[in-house]
Amino acid sequence: MKLPLRGLRGRLLVAFVLVAALATLTTGALTFREARTGVLQQSQDAVIKRLRYHVNAIAVGISYPPSPADLEWVAREVARAEPAQNWRVLATYGELRATSTPQDGFTELTPAMRSAVAGRRAAVFQRVSTDGHSSLVVGLPVTFGTPAEHPASGVAVFLTVPQTGEQGYVDALVTAIGRAVVPALGLAVLLALLAARGVLRPVRELRRATRSIAEGHLDTRLAVNGSDELADLSHTFNETAAALEESVAELRRMEARARRFVADVSHELRTPLAAMSAVTDILDEDAAGLTPDTATAVRLISGETVKLARLVDDLMEISRFDAGAAGLQLDDLDLAESLRRTLASRGWLDTVDTRLPPPGELRARVDPRRLDVVVANLVGNALRHGERPVQLRLYAQETPSADGSGRVVIEVLDSGPGIPADVLPYVFDRFYKSDTARTRTEGSGLGLSITAENVRLHGGTVRAVNRAEGGAAFVVEIPLRYEVPGRRGES
């Protein structure tokens, strides 16, 4: 079974979806990062600005050096300045420290941040997360007067602000982006399907056109739309199909001319051959009264005339097969009796061993004349090219064929050396000779080819094999009840 994603449509769909998903997720991630940075930056700047304002406002009230009470006052005043923001404040001076809330450990403050505040006059900030809650920690050194006149006093104020609101904004942003990704992916799938359909439509048309040409419709053409690569492919296909159609038409014309030539030549040869046969018959009768050399020449001419007449008959038969004019005259026959008549008419009853069923046991609708040709050609071939004993078998096939119909089997076996392996595929070809040096044969070289054509007309098969015990075997299988579609007669 073909996997859905193994086809071009599936691969295009997956590619489009992956690209769309990557683009959507990348855009969402960049948007989230920029929005989060903006929200936190705005909140951080606002907190630092307000802290600096409040620290500057109370800095004038700090005595120097400050006492623990002064540090507590600073921490409380700064925290009291923003009651709605839940500020937690820590004021330090050297080792002294005081918080706005009693017993507040101010664990968010790190030694690194304290060192950073002690070494500069600018604000220092850090975001920390404790127990899943995010907070902003800001450190600001306290100065008196202008920075040029008075350096940092050593007093530092640290502020911790919970960022619950900002975290809510960020969570809402994540939710919004997540909700936007699903429709975007759905839209990407829809666009991918439409794009894949647009890309694959010419491919499907090309496949249908190729299949149509394979079925013999050589006039099939594709519509060329646009000027892209697929349009070029369709144009090339049309050119190839046109060239193929012209080549096949020319081959068919040549084949038709060849068939007509063979038929015409064979027909024209019949009349002089009939006259030659009549003359040779008379000469054969008078050969005994002729001189030895003349008698030999007469017998040679007589034999060659018989071969030529047989060749002309075979060529006429082949031309009818090629022209599609060969038909069947079906009759309900006793097959065993028909095979005996074939052997008897040629004087082979005492030469060929037979294994035939009893009379009347095996019947089939066949063409008597063509069945006679099949059996005579196969038995004659075995007698000429094989070795005796030659055996003829007839039986009904025990196992039904693929279409469920019964079949009758005719086997012709000889005891010769068999057929060379390189010759077996060609034994039914016309004029095929296994020995290229053998330019003259007793037969016309068309007997087995005519046999195969007659068997095919009956809807059967014929094959040649070598027997394990030695010798060749020709096996014919013909349906027991074969109805010929269309016409029944010969033209």
Beta strands, then each sheet from edge to edge (+ up, - down):
strand 1: 88-93
strand 2: 96-99
strand 3: 124-130
strand 4: 133-143
strand 5: 152-162
strand 6: 331-334
strand 7: 352-355
strand 8: 363-366
strand 9: 390-396
strand 10: 407-413
strand 11: 461-466
strand 12: 472-479
sheet 1: 2+ 1- 5+ 4- 3+
sheet 2: 6+ 8-
sheet 3: 7+ 9+ 10- 12+ 11-
end
